[in-house]
Amino acid sequence: MSTIVLLTLTGLGLAALYFLVASGLSLVFGLADVLNFAHGLFLSVGAYATWWAAGNLPGAGPSGFGFVLAVAFGVLAGAVVGMAVELIMIRPLYSRTIEQVLVTVGLSLAGVALLQATWGADARPFPRPDWTQQVTSVLGAKVPNSGLLLILAAAVVLAALLGFLRYTRYGLVIRAGVENREMVTALGIDVRKAFTLVFAIGGAAAALAGALGGVYFGSVSPSQGGSLLIFAFIVVVIGGMGSVVGSAYAAVAVGLLQQFVNYYGTSGAGDICVVALLAIVLLLRPQGIAGRAATT
């Protein structure tokens, strides 16, 4: 019983990490129709900004309020980078899909190279509060606190995103734009501001994933964002483009499947099963769990 509880909670922790990356990615694609391969860079920026702030920013540190301040700095850095990418590189390329892919892939590679040139290619120890390195007993299972922190953070982000999308003006514009961008534009609403806001939200969520991912893994490396981005894309496709709730459902399915299969099967079998789940969803429900079927 304790093994099942441990695998479930650690799987949910992994799912929470995937959701934090995938939520912004889903909104960006759903509203702006941009397949952003540089989204993993936002995660790396958040992780390294948090790592740097913990050791250099006055008042920040690996414990107490100092850790919260370091994470806030990392999230802010991710949001700023997301806005800058949309304003400078993506805005001139809307409706030019091939150019978008080339630019975002190039930006991702350049970003990783810049991080490697600045801080080296090797993973660096991440400053973590002492309590995140401890465990909590849940129904007889010793669950790492870092995983529980990820679950809590993902739940807060999900609630905040749903509240923003449902009860604020810009949230309503974003929801309407995901459903029918042409109609929103025809009503005289400037969706470009919504595009920039969505990139900022996506950058902030990915940066939070980078900061908490550093706590979860205990280290930070330039390539960390790229490896997590692969699973984030899988979550977005399974959940349905533009659906935050769908991404949450898909993240839970992917995280639990990966964790249980890797434990009871051979190493790496969980990744294979995740890809198989993606193939099944694409064959049976191409629009994803919470997506809407295309109309002609």
Secondary structure, 3 states (H helix, E strand, C coil): CHHHHHHHHHHHHHHHHHHHHHHHHHHHHHHHCCCCCCHHHHHHHHHHHHHHHHHHCCCCCCCHHHHHHHHHHHHHHHHHHHHHHHHHHHHHHCCCHHHHHHHHHHHHHHHHHHHHHHHCCCCEECCCCHHHHCEEEECCEEEEHHHHHHHHHHHHHHHHHHHHHHHCHHHHHHHHHHHCHHHHHHCCCCHHHHHHHHHHHHHHHHHHHHHHHHHHHCEECCCHHHHHHHHHHHHHHHHCCCCHHHHHHHHHHHHHHHHHHHHHCCCCHHHHHHHHHHHHHHHHCCCCCCCCCCCC
